Structure formats: structure tokens, C-alpha cells
Amino acid sequence: MFKKCSKCKENKSVEKFSKDKSKSDGLTSACKGCNNHREKLRRENGGDFTKGQKLAIFKKYGRSCQICNSTRNLQVDHKLPQIICEPFRASIEDNAWVLCKGCNIAKADRILIEVIAEVPAKELKPMLLQEFANAISQGHFEKTPVSIGDKTFTGVKFNW
């Protein structure tokens, strides 16, 4: 039996996927290799927020999703995705918000203009990898509509 990985888009044997009871087929959407690569990048980039940071972020935003207002399965998420940030710069409180699991998955690693506009410029500039900072400042990107829940955001798609 085979399944298509949501990240690398390859059809792989179901043994290449981890178990996930929350999914209809009982398997993660991305293969083990892609998930391992993603986790390695997260660790290299400073990992997740500390427990203290998470408590402060919940205190700041409350206990509801900033997109759909759900109060279930809440997570602290990076406003600006770690993959476009300098190592050890993304996991700061100014780059965090509270999302439910569904909205967090739907946002994925997208850059949402309305959301990053909330990150103070003094934090944003040193946080971004230079290639992304240059592309954004020079306007080398397209604006694309991104729907998450019942809200629409402006996504950034780079022209390279």
C-alpha cells in the first residue's frame, strides 16, 4: 500500500509514514524522512518556545485562536516561519501568537503580510535570513490570497 507525502510529493510505502490517530488513514501526512528533516531544521534554528515564553504568550493573547477563536487544541506558533529566519532568532515572544492546531496546520510555513506587520521592525530585520529580507525589501514577491478558517490574509510568494 502506498501514500503520497504532503511535503516531497512522492508516493511511498505506508511503512515510511508515522502513525497519527487524528488522521483518517491513521498516518501522518508527511513521510518520516520529511518530518525528520523538518525537525532537524527546527532544532538548528533554535527549536520551540520555552515554557516561560509560552505562558507569557498565552497571557498576552488569551486562550483562544487568533484566527478562528477556537479554545481547543491551542498551540503557540511562529508568526514568521522559522525556515526563513536566522538560526536562534525566530523563537521570541514578538514573533509568537496563539493558534488552534487546525489553523496552525493551515497556515503552515506561509508568510502572511498582515501577521508579520505585527512583529516590531527592530526584531523583524535581524530575524530574517538576508535573502528573504532582500527579496521583501526589493519587492521581489507576489501577493497571493490565503484563506485560513473564515479569514483571508495576504500571502507572500517569492519570485525565484
OpenMM code with the backbone's topology and positions (N, CA, C; nanometers):
from openmm import Vec3, app, unit

residues = "MET PHE LYS LYS CYS SER LYS CYS LYS GLU ASN LYS SER VAL GLU LYS PHE SER LYS ASP LYS SER LYS SER ASP GLY LEU THR SER ALA CYS LYS GLY CYS ASN ASN HIS ARG GLU LYS LEU ARG ARG GLU ASN GLY GLY ASP PHE THR LYS GLY GLN LYS LEU ALA ILE PHE LYS LYS TYR GLY ARG SER CYS GLN ILE CYS ASN SER THR ARG ASN LEU GLN VAL ASP HIS LYS LEU PRO GLN ILE ILE CYS GLU PRO PHE ARG ALA SER ILE GLU ASP ASN ALA TRP VAL LEU CYS LYS GLY CYS ASN ILE ALA LYS ALA ASP ARG ILE LEU ILE GLU VAL ILE ALA GLU VAL PRO ALA LYS GLU LEU LYS PRO MET LEU LEU GLN GLU PHE ALA ASN ALA ILE SER GLN GLY HIS PHE GLU LYS THR PRO VAL SER ILE GLY ASP LYS THR PHE THR GLY VAL LYS PHE ASN TRP".split()
positions = [
    Vec3(0.0839, -0.1175, 0.0000),
    Vec3(0.0000, 0.0000, 0.0000),
    Vec3(0.0886, 0.1241, 0.0000),
    Vec3(0.0464, 0.2279, -0.0759),
    Vec3(0.1260, 0.3485, -0.0909),
    Vec3(0.0471, 0.4728, -0.0520),
    Vec3(0.1222, 0.5786, -0.0206),
    Vec3(0.0631, 0.7066, 0.0162),
    Vec3(0.1546, 0.8165, -0.0366),
    Vec3(0.0943, 0.9289, -0.0761),
    Vec3(0.1720, 1.0423, -0.1262),
    Vec3(0.2091, 1.1345, -0.0106),
    Vec3(0.3371, 1.1646, 0.0026),
    Vec3(0.3861, 1.2544, 0.1071),
    Vec3(0.3435, 1.3978, 0.0735),
    Vec3(0.2914, 1.4682, 0.1740),
    Vec3(0.2445, 1.6063, 0.1529),
    Vec3(0.3596, 1.7046, 0.1329),
    Vec3(0.4806, 1.6667, 0.1687),
    Vec3(0.5951, 1.7572, 0.1558),
    Vec3(0.6768, 1.7312, 0.0291),
    Vec3(0.7259, 1.6085, 0.0122),
    Vec3(0.8103, 1.5787, -0.1044),
    Vec3(0.7294, 1.5347, -0.2255),
    Vec3(0.5999, 1.5113, -0.2049),
    Vec3(0.5057, 1.4750, -0.3120),
    Vec3(0.5349, 1.3390, -0.3772),
    Vec3(0.6170, 1.2559, -0.3126),
    Vec3(0.6478, 1.1237, -0.3662),
    Vec3(0.5505, 1.0202, -0.3105),
    Vec3(0.5165, 0.9204, -0.3925),
    Vec3(0.4374, 0.8070, -0.3454),
    Vec3(0.5323, 0.7107, -0.2773),
    Vec3(0.5014, 0.6795, -0.1519),
    Vec3(0.5896, 0.5933, -0.0730),
    Vec3(0.5081, 0.4866, -0.0027),
    Vec3(0.5754, 0.3814, 0.0347),
    Vec3(0.5139, 0.2738, 0.1106),
    Vec3(0.4614, 0.3296, 0.2429),
    Vec3(0.3474, 0.2813, 0.2897),
    Vec3(0.2881, 0.3319, 0.4143),
    Vec3(0.3817, 0.3123, 0.5337),
    Vec3(0.4777, 0.2194, 0.5229),
    Vec3(0.5745, 0.1995, 0.6304),
    Vec3(0.6668, 0.3206, 0.6469),
    Vec3(0.6708, 0.4067, 0.5460),
    Vec3(0.7551, 0.5265, 0.5503),
    Vec3(0.6874, 0.6427, 0.6231),
    Vec3(0.5653, 0.6195, 0.6770),
    Vec3(0.4896, 0.7218, 0.7481),
    Vec3(0.4708, 0.6809, 0.8938),
    Vec3(0.4699, 0.7785, 0.9828),
    Vec3(0.4443, 0.7514, 1.1245),
    Vec3(0.2945, 0.7422, 1.1490),
    Vec3(0.2586, 0.6836, 1.2609),
    Vec3(0.1177, 0.6717, 1.2971),
    Vec3(0.0670, 0.8037, 1.3542),
    Vec3(-0.0574, 0.8355, 1.3217),
    Vec3(-0.1224, 0.9557, 1.3724),
    Vec3(-0.2720, 0.9265, 1.3795),
    Vec3(-0.3199, 0.9011, 1.5003),
    Vec3(-0.4606, 0.8626, 1.5191),
    Vec3(-0.5588, 0.9723, 1.4803),
    Vec3(-0.5112, 1.0970, 1.4734),
    Vec3(-0.6023, 1.2066, 1.4388),
    Vec3(-0.6337, 1.2114, 1.2889),
    Vec3(-0.5590, 1.1384, 1.2093),
    Vec3(-0.5798, 1.1369, 1.0636),
    Vec3(-0.6730, 1.0233, 1.0245),
    Vec3(-0.7491, 1.0424, 0.9182),
    Vec3(-0.8481, 0.9428, 0.8760),
    Vec3(-0.7839, 0.8095, 0.8383),
    Vec3(-0.6624, 0.8158, 0.7820),
    Vec3(-0.5950, 0.6903, 0.7458),
    Vec3(-0.5009, 0.6410, 0.8554),
    Vec3(-0.4925, 0.7157, 0.9660),
    Vec3(-0.4095, 0.6750, 1.0792),
    Vec3(-0.2610, 0.7017, 1.0617),
    Vec3(-0.2255, 0.7800, 0.9576),
    Vec3(-0.0844, 0.8073, 0.9295),
    Vec3(-0.0596, 0.9570, 0.9151),
    Vec3(0.0637, 0.9991, 0.9447),
    Vec3(0.0993, 1.1392, 0.9252),
    Vec3(0.0905, 1.1747, 0.7774),
    Vec3(0.0718, 1.3030, 0.7481),
    Vec3(0.0597, 1.3440, 0.6080),
    Vec3(0.1961, 1.3496, 0.5393),
    Vec3(0.3015, 1.3752, 0.6151),
    Vec3(0.4373, 1.3777, 0.5597),
    Vec3(0.5112, 1.2504, 0.6005),
    Vec3(0.5998, 1.2055, 0.5142),
    Vec3(0.6761, 1.0832, 0.5428),
    Vec3(0.7755, 1.1066, 0.6570),
    Vec3(0.8285, 0.9984, 0.7107),
    Vec3(0.9241, 1.0073, 0.8211),
    Vec3(1.0463, 1.0888, 0.7813),
    Vec3(1.0955, 1.0696, 0.6591),
    Vec3(1.2126, 1.1432, 0.6135),
    Vec3(1.1898, 1.2931, 0.6119),
    Vec3(1.0760, 1.3358, 0.5580),
    Vec3(1.0435, 1.4782, 0.5538),
    Vec3(1.0217, 1.5343, 0.6941),
    Vec3(0.9526, 1.4577, 0.7796),
    Vec3(0.9315, 1.5026, 0.9173),
    Vec3(1.0636, 1.5137, 0.9919),
    Vec3(1.1541, 1.4177, 0.9717),
    Vec3(1.2850, 1.4231, 1.0374),
    Vec3(1.3647, 1.5438, 0.9900),
    Vec3(1.3591, 1.5706, 0.8606),
    Vec3(1.4293, 1.6869, 0.8050),
    Vec3(1.3731, 1.8164, 0.8643),
    Vec3(1.2409, 1.8257, 0.8730),
    Vec3(1.1752, 1.9444, 0.9300),
    Vec3(1.2165, 1.9653, 1.0752),
    Vec3(1.2176, 1.8569, 1.1530),
    Vec3(1.2560, 1.8671, 1.2941),
    Vec3(1.4028, 1.9048, 1.3098),
    Vec3(1.4878, 1.8534, 1.2224),
    Vec3(1.6303, 1.8890, 1.2258),
    Vec3(1.6467, 2.0386, 1.2014),
    Vec3(1.5756, 2.0916, 1.1024),
    Vec3(1.5825, 2.2351, 1.0748),
    Vec3(1.5321, 2.3162, 1.1933),
    Vec3(1.4257, 2.2695, 1.2569),
    Vec3(1.3726, 2.3402, 1.3746),
    Vec3(1.4764, 2.3457, 1.4866),
    Vec3(1.5408, 2.2316, 1.5129),
    Vec3(1.6435, 2.2276, 1.6185),
    Vec3(1.7594, 2.3203, 1.5837),
    Vec3(1.8024, 2.3174, 1.4580),
    Vec3(1.9133, 2.4021, 1.4144),
    Vec3(1.8768, 2.5504, 1.4231),
    Vec3(1.7495, 2.5800, 1.4153),
    Vec3(1.7050, 2.7187, 1.4164),
    Vec3(1.6545, 2.7628, 1.5531),
    Vec3(1.6913, 2.6926, 1.6565),
    Vec3(1.6565, 2.7354, 1.7907),
    Vec3(1.5378, 2.6651, 1.8504),
    Vec3(1.4731, 2.5782, 1.7754),
    Vec3(1.3643, 2.4982, 1.8296),
    Vec3(1.2403, 2.5766, 1.8635),
    Vec3(1.1709, 2.5272, 1.9617),
    Vec3(1.0433, 2.5843, 2.0008),
    Vec3(1.0587, 2.6897, 2.1098),
    Vec3(0.9458, 2.7460, 2.1463),
    Vec3(0.9414, 2.8433, 2.2547),
    Vec3(0.9601, 2.7712, 2.3881),
    Vec3(1.0190, 2.8401, 2.4849),
    Vec3(1.0349, 2.7825, 2.6179),
    Vec3(0.8993, 2.7817, 2.6886),
    Vec3(0.8913, 2.7080, 2.7964),
    Vec3(0.7672, 2.7030, 2.8739),
    Vec3(0.7304, 2.8429, 2.9258),
    Vec3(0.8300, 2.9164, 2.9726),
    Vec3(0.8056, 3.0530, 3.0206),
    Vec3(0.7538, 3.1449, 2.9111),
    Vec3(0.8113, 3.1323, 2.7911),
    Vec3(0.7644, 3.2126, 2.6784),
    Vec3(0.6196, 3.1769, 2.6444),
    Vec3(0.5888, 3.0476, 2.6435),
    Vec3(0.4525, 3.0053, 2.6113),
    Vec3(0.3528, 3.0618, 2.7116),
    Vec3(0.3871, 3.0589, 2.8395),
    Vec3(0.2973, 3.1151, 2.9410),
    Vec3(0.2752, 3.2645, 2.9168),
    Vec3(0.3816, 3.3370, 2.8857),
    Vec3(0.3702, 3.4816, 2.8590),
    Vec3(0.2856, 3.5084, 2.7346),
    Vec3(0.3004, 3.4246, 2.6341),
    Vec3(0.2255, 3.4427, 2.5091),
    Vec3(0.0773, 3.4146, 2.5310),
    Vec3(0.0451, 3.3104, 2.6082),
    Vec3(-0.0953, 3.2836, 2.6410),
    Vec3(-0.1529, 3.3974, 2.7249),
    Vec3(-0.0722, 3.4546, 2.8130),
    Vec3(-0.1189, 3.5672, 2.8935),
    Vec3(-0.1482, 3.6878, 2.8040),
    Vec3(-0.0625, 3.7103, 2.7043),
    Vec3(-0.0794, 3.8244, 2.6135),
    Vec3(-0.2007, 3.8078, 2.5225),
    Vec3(-0.2178, 3.6890, 2.4633),
    Vec3(-0.3229, 3.6668, 2.3628),
    Vec3(-0.4479, 3.5983, 2.4162),
    Vec3(-0.4395, 3.5413, 2.5349),
    Vec3(-0.5539, 3.4700, 2.5887),
    Vec3(-0.5559, 3.3252, 2.5432),
    Vec3(-0.6633, 3.2590, 2.5726),
    Vec3(-0.6752, 3.1154, 2.5439),
    Vec3(-0.7748, 3.0907, 2.4314),
    Vec3(-0.7530, 3.1609, 2.3202),
    Vec3(-0.8336, 3.1347, 2.2008),
    Vec3(-0.7489, 3.1607, 2.0768),
    Vec3(-0.7810, 3.0896, 1.9718),
    Vec3(-0.7091, 3.1002, 1.8451),
    Vec3(-0.7233, 3.2412, 1.7892),
    Vec3(-0.6140, 3.2990, 1.7450),
    Vec3(-0.6143, 3.4348, 1.6912),
    Vec3(-0.6801, 3.4440, 1.5538),
    Vec3(-0.7099, 3.3291, 1.4932),
    Vec3(-0.7760, 3.3302, 1.3625),
    Vec3(-0.9231, 3.2930, 1.3744),
    Vec3(-0.9529, 3.1787, 1.4359),
    Vec3(-1.0920, 3.1302, 1.4368),
    Vec3(-1.1609, 3.1400, 1.5733),
    Vec3(-1.0895, 3.1836, 1.6742),
    Vec3(-1.1409, 3.1986, 1.8112),
    Vec3(-1.1691, 3.0666, 1.8834),
    Vec3(-1.1260, 2.9543, 1.8279),
    Vec3(-1.1435, 2.8256, 1.8948),
    Vec3(-1.0651, 2.8258, 2.0263),
    Vec3(-1.1160, 2.7527, 2.1236),
    Vec3(-1.0462, 2.7399, 2.2512),
    Vec3(-0.9909, 2.5986, 2.2710),
    Vec3(-0.9917, 2.5183, 2.1657),
    Vec3(-0.9460, 2.3792, 2.1733),
    Vec3(-0.8149, 2.3604, 2.0973),
    Vec3(-0.7333, 2.2692, 2.1455),
    Vec3(-0.6073, 2.2311, 2.0792),
    Vec3(-0.5197, 2.3525, 2.0467),
    Vec3(-0.4990, 2.4389, 2.1453),
    Vec3(-0.4222, 2.5614, 2.1223),
    Vec3(-0.2716, 2.5357, 2.1228),
    Vec3(-0.2026, 2.6115, 2.0379),
    Vec3(-0.0578, 2.5996, 2.0247),
    Vec3(0.0021, 2.7392, 2.0112),
    Vec3(0.1261, 2.7535, 2.0558),
    Vec3(0.1990, 2.8777, 2.0317),
    Vec3(0.2729, 2.8587, 1.9002),
    Vec3(0.2489, 2.9494, 1.8059),
    Vec3(0.3048, 2.9384, 1.6712),
    Vec3(0.3931, 3.0577, 1.6406),
    Vec3(0.4864, 3.0373, 1.5476),
    Vec3(0.5710, 3.1452, 1.4978),
    Vec3(0.4930, 3.2255, 1.3929),
    Vec3(0.4831, 3.3556, 1.4116),
    Vec3(0.4198, 3.4403, 1.3106),
    Vec3(0.5000, 3.4335, 1.1810),
    Vec3(0.6292, 3.4520, 1.1931),
    Vec3(0.7206, 3.4423, 1.0800),
    Vec3(0.7830, 3.3032, 1.0858),
    Vec3(0.7656, 3.2217, 0.9828),
    Vec3(0.8129, 3.0837, 0.9884),
    Vec3(0.9629, 3.0720, 1.0152),
    Vec3(0.9999, 2.9722, 1.0927),
    Vec3(1.1406, 2.9511, 1.1266),
    Vec3(1.2282, 2.9301, 1.0040),
    Vec3(1.1734, 2.8725, 0.8988),
    Vec3(1.2553, 2.8384, 0.7822),
    Vec3(1.3105, 2.9595, 0.7085),
    Vec3(1.2565, 3.0787, 0.7346),
    Vec3(1.3092, 3.1981, 0.6679),
    Vec3(1.3813, 3.2890, 0.7670),
    Vec3(1.4083, 3.2365, 0.8865),
    Vec3(1.4717, 3.3165, 0.9916),
    Vec3(1.6147, 3.2729, 1.0179),
    Vec3(1.6934, 3.3669, 1.0667),
    Vec3(1.8287, 3.3365, 1.1114),
    Vec3(1.8204, 3.2361, 1.2264),
    Vec3(1.9188, 3.1459, 1.2361),
    Vec3(1.9186, 3.0496, 1.3475),
    Vec3(1.9093, 3.1192, 1.4829),
    Vec3(1.8278, 3.0640, 1.5694),
    Vec3(1.8087, 3.1097, 1.7072),
    Vec3(1.7480, 3.2491, 1.7184),
    Vec3(1.6808, 3.2957, 1.6134),
    Vec3(1.6181, 3.4282, 1.6169),
    Vec3(1.4657, 3.4225, 1.6127),
    Vec3(1.4075, 3.3118, 1.5690),
    Vec3(1.2627, 3.3063, 1.5456),
    Vec3(1.1806, 3.2878, 1.6727),
    Vec3(1.2348, 3.2173, 1.7710),
    Vec3(1.1559, 3.1842, 1.8899),
    Vec3(1.1648, 3.2927, 1.9959),
    Vec3(1.1086, 3.4094, 1.9610),
    Vec3(1.0993, 3.5216, 2.0543),
    Vec3(0.9515, 3.5568, 2.0690),
    Vec3(0.9172, 3.6170, 2.1807),
    Vec3(0.7764, 3.6459, 2.2093),
    Vec3(0.7122, 3.7393, 2.1065),
    Vec3(0.7881, 3.8327, 2.0503),
    Vec3(0.7327, 3.9237, 1.9494),
    Vec3(0.6977, 3.8521, 1.8192),
    Vec3(0.7470, 3.7291, 1.8023),
    Vec3(0.7195, 3.6517, 1.6809),
    Vec3(0.6250, 3.5356, 1.7112),
    Vec3(0.5426, 3.5509, 1.8117),
    Vec3(0.4545, 3.4409, 1.8525),
    Vec3(0.3099, 3.4854, 1.8600),
    Vec3(0.2224, 3.3883, 1.8391),
    Vec3(0.0797, 3.4087, 1.8585),
    Vec3(0.0178, 3.2751, 1.8913),
    Vec3(-0.1084, 3.2767, 1.9303),
    Vec3(-0.1792, 3.1550, 1.9690),
    Vec3(-0.2726, 3.1140, 1.8554),
    Vec3(-0.2560, 2.9887, 1.8103),
    Vec3(-0.3430, 2.9316, 1.7077),
    Vec3(-0.3924, 2.7954, 1.7534),
    Vec3(-0.5089, 2.7560, 1.7035),
    Vec3(-0.5536, 2.6191, 1.7261),
    Vec3(-0.4747, 2.5306, 1.6288),
    Vec3(-0.4739, 2.4020, 1.6537),
    Vec3(-0.3972, 2.3101, 1.5697),
    Vec3(-0.4398, 2.3193, 1.4232),
    Vec3(-0.5700, 2.3285, 1.3980),
    Vec3(-0.6198, 2.3347, 1.2607),
    Vec3(-0.5710, 2.4580, 1.1865),
    Vec3(-0.5771, 2.5743, 1.2495),
    Vec3(-0.5306, 2.6972, 1.1853),
    Vec3(-0.3788, 2.6970, 1.1697),
    Vec3(-0.3078, 2.6398, 1.2680),
    Vec3(-0.1627, 2.6302, 1.2598),
    Vec3(-0.1218, 2.5430, 1.1405),
    Vec3(-0.1892, 2.4311, 1.1227),
    Vec3(-0.1597, 2.3428, 1.0095),
    Vec3(-0.1934, 2.4131, 0.8783),
    Vec3(-0.3063, 2.4838, 0.8746),
    Vec3(-0.3467, 2.5541, 0.7521),
    Vec3(-0.2496, 2.6676, 0.7184),
    Vec3(-0.1979, 2.7363, 0.8193),
    Vec3(-0.1006, 2.8438, 0.7958),
    Vec3(0.0302, 2.7851, 0.7458),
    Vec3(0.0691, 2.6724, 0.8004),
    Vec3(0.1922, 2.6021, 0.7630),
    Vec3(0.3115, 2.6975, 0.7706),
    Vec3(0.3943, 2.7009, 0.6665),
    Vec3(0.5119, 2.7877, 0.6675),
    Vec3(0.4914, 2.9107, 0.5797),
    Vec3(0.3659, 2.9500, 0.5652),
    Vec3(0.3345, 3.0677, 0.4840),
    Vec3(0.3753, 3.1960, 0.5567),
    Vec3(0.4083, 3.2952, 0.4757),
    Vec3(0.4363, 3.4284, 0.5277),
    Vec3(0.3120, 3.5114, 0.5012),
    Vec3(0.2498, 3.5615, 0.6062),
    Vec3(0.1279, 3.6397, 0.5953),
    Vec3(0.1600, 3.7852, 0.6281),
    Vec3(0.1427, 3.8720, 0.5305),
    Vec3(0.1828, 4.0120, 0.5455),
    Vec3(0.1173, 4.0773, 0.6674),
    Vec3(-0.0119, 4.0559, 0.6863),
    Vec3(-0.0822, 4.1198, 0.7986),
    Vec3(-0.0263, 4.0738, 0.9333),
    Vec3(0.0226, 3.9522, 0.9378),
    Vec3(0.0733, 3.8956, 1.0629),
    Vec3(0.2156, 3.9428, 1.0905),
    Vec3(0.3022, 3.9400, 0.9886),
    Vec3(0.4394, 3.9848, 1.0143),
    Vec3(0.4459, 4.1355, 1.0354),
    Vec3(0.3440, 4.2072, 0.9914),
    Vec3(0.3398, 4.3513, 1.0158),
    Vec3(0.3296, 4.3807, 1.1656),
    Vec3(0.2848, 4.2835, 1.2432),
    Vec3(0.2733, 4.2992, 1.3880),
    Vec3(0.4063, 4.2796, 1.4602),
    Vec3(0.5053, 4.2215, 1.3912),
    Vec3(0.6370, 4.1992, 1.4514),
    Vec3(0.7143, 4.3309, 1.4446),
    Vec3(0.7623, 4.3809, 1.5591),
    Vec3(0.8351, 4.5088, 1.5583),
    Vec3(0.9536, 4.5062, 1.4610),
    Vec3(0.9730, 4.6155, 1.3886),
    Vec3(1.0796, 4.6242, 1.2877),
    Vec3(1.2166, 4.5958, 1.3482),
    Vec3(1.2387, 4.6393, 1.4725),
    Vec3(1.3684, 4.6168, 1.5367),
    Vec3(1.3958, 4.4678, 1.5579),
    Vec3(1.2913, 4.3877, 1.5638),
    Vec3(1.3063, 4.2419, 1.5762),
    Vec3(1.3034, 4.1743, 1.4400),
    Vec3(1.2194, 4.2268, 1.3500),
    Vec3(1.1987, 4.1634, 1.2204),
    Vec3(1.3240, 4.1634, 1.1338),
    Vec3(1.3897, 4.2765, 1.1223),
    Vec3(1.5047, 4.2873, 1.0326),
    Vec3(1.6164, 4.1892, 1.0689),
    Vec3(1.6613, 4.1834, 1.1941),
    Vec3(1.7686, 4.0876, 1.2249),
    Vec3(1.7213, 3.9419, 1.2276),
    Vec3(1.5914, 3.9213, 1.2326),
    Vec3(1.5367, 3.7860, 1.2385),
    Vec3(1.5394, 3.7180, 1.1022),
    Vec3(1.5112, 3.7916, 0.9962),
    Vec3(1.5004, 3.7346, 0.8622),
    Vec3(1.6360, 3.6950, 0.8046),
    Vec3(1.6402, 3.5807, 0.7383),
    Vec3(1.7580, 3.5459, 0.6598),
    Vec3(1.7758, 3.6534, 0.5532),
    Vec3(1.8987, 3.6896, 0.5227),
    Vec3(1.9269, 3.8013, 0.4331),
    Vec3(1.8584, 3.7884, 0.2969),
    Vec3(1.8565, 3.6681, 0.2402),
    Vec3(1.7959, 3.6511, 0.1075),
    Vec3(1.6464, 3.6852, 0.1091),
    Vec3(1.5778, 3.6538, 0.2190),
    Vec3(1.4355, 3.6857, 0.2286),
    Vec3(1.4152, 3.8341, 0.2584),
    Vec3(1.4997, 3.8903, 0.3433),
    Vec3(1.4911, 4.0330, 0.3735),
    Vec3(1.5116, 4.1145, 0.2460),
    Vec3(1.6114, 4.0756, 0.1651),
    Vec3(1.6377, 4.1469, 0.0395),
    Vec3(1.5194, 4.1347, -0.0558),
    Vec3(1.4666, 4.0135, -0.0704),
    Vec3(1.3537, 3.9921, -0.1627),
    Vec3(1.2321, 4.0741, -0.1204),
    Vec3(1.2056, 4.0797, 0.0090),
    Vec3(1.0907, 4.1555, 0.0587),
    Vec3(1.1132, 4.3055, 0.0391),
    Vec3(1.2317, 4.3546, 0.0795),
    Vec3(1.2574, 4.4986, 0.0694),
    Vec3(1.2623, 4.5461, -0.0760),
    Vec3(1.3014, 4.4572, -0.1687),
    Vec3(1.3089, 4.4938, -0.3104),
    Vec3(1.1793, 4.4614, -0.3862),
    Vec3(1.0812, 4.4081, -0.3152),
    Vec3(0.9529, 4.3786, -0.3773),
    Vec3(0.9560, 4.2609, -0.4733),
    Vec3(1.0490, 4.1694, -0.4544),
    Vec3(1.0598, 4.0519, -0.5409),
    Vec3(0.9717, 3.9387, -0.4897),
    Vec3(0.8442, 3.9673, -0.4825),
    Vec3(0.7482, 3.8669, -0.4393),
    Vec3(0.6110, 3.9022, -0.4943),
    Vec3(0.5253, 3.8024, -0.4968),
    Vec3(0.3863, 3.8234, -0.5374),
    Vec3(0.2987, 3.8161, -0.4137),
    Vec3(0.1922, 3.8903, -0.4150),
    Vec3(0.0927, 3.8816, -0.3083),
    Vec3(-0.0137, 3.7824, -0.3536),
    Vec3(-0.0440, 3.6862, -0.2676),
    Vec3(-0.1444, 3.5854, -0.3000),
    Vec3(-0.2453, 3.5758, -0.1864),
    Vec3(-0.3728, 3.5579, -0.2181),
    Vec3(-0.4715, 3.5423, -0.1108),
    Vec3(-0.4560, 3.4062, -0.0435),
    Vec3(-0.4638, 3.4058, 0.0892),
    Vec3(-0.4542, 3.2832, 0.1679),
    Vec3(-0.5745, 3.2787, 0.2611),
    Vec3(-0.6570, 3.1773, 0.2466),
    Vec3(-0.7734, 3.1614, 0.3341),
    Vec3(-0.7418, 3.0605, 0.4429),
    Vec3(-0.7633, 3.1038, 0.5664),
    Vec3(-0.7489, 3.0159, 0.6823),
    Vec3(-0.8742, 3.0359, 0.7650),
    Vec3(-0.9473, 2.9282, 0.7868),
    Vec3(-1.0762, 2.9406, 0.8529),
    Vec3(-1.1648, 3.0308, 0.7682),
    Vec3(-1.2278, 3.1287, 0.8320),
    Vec3(-1.3129, 3.2207, 0.7560),
    Vec3(-1.2444, 3.3550, 0.7292),
    Vec3(-1.1122, 3.3599, 0.7497),
    Vec3(-1.0369, 3.4829, 0.7259),
    Vec3(-0.9476, 3.4682, 0.6035),
    Vec3(-0.9247, 3.5800, 0.5370),
    Vec3(-0.8339, 3.5821, 0.4224),
    Vec3(-0.7179, 3.6749, 0.4547),
    Vec3(-0.5968, 3.6254, 0.4291),
    Vec3(-0.4752, 3.7007, 0.4523),
    Vec3(-0.4051, 3.7224, 0.3186),
    Vec3(-0.3027, 3.8067, 0.3204),
    Vec3(-0.2199, 3.8277, 0.2025),
    Vec3(-0.0909, 3.7490, 0.2223),
    Vec3(-0.0722, 3.6466, 0.1401),
    Vec3(0.0476, 3.5652, 0.1479),
    Vec3(0.1566, 3.6192, 0.0587),
    Vec3(0.2802, 3.5794, 0.0884),
    Vec3(0.3960, 3.6192, 0.0124),
    Vec3(0.4472, 3.4985, -0.0650),
    Vec3(0.4616, 3.5140, -0.1955),
    Vec3(0.5197, 3.4098, -0.2810),
    Vec3(0.6406, 3.4707, -0.3487),
    Vec3(0.7583, 3.4143, -0.3234),
    Vec3(0.8821, 3.4721, -0.3754),
    Vec3(0.9007, 3.4396, -0.5220),
    Vec3(0.9588, 3.5338, -0.5942),
    Vec3(0.9835, 3.5208, -0.7379),
    Vec3(1.1246, 3.4696, -0.7643),
    Vec3(1.1509, 3.3451, -0.7296),
    Vec3(1.2795, 3.2848, -0.7636),
    Vec3(1.2649, 3.1415, -0.7938),
] * unit.nanometer
topology = app.Topology()
chain = topology.addChain("A")
for resn in residues:
    res = topology.addResidue(resn, chain)
    for name in ("N", "CA", "C"):
        topology.addAtom(name, app.Element.getBySymbol(name[0]), res)
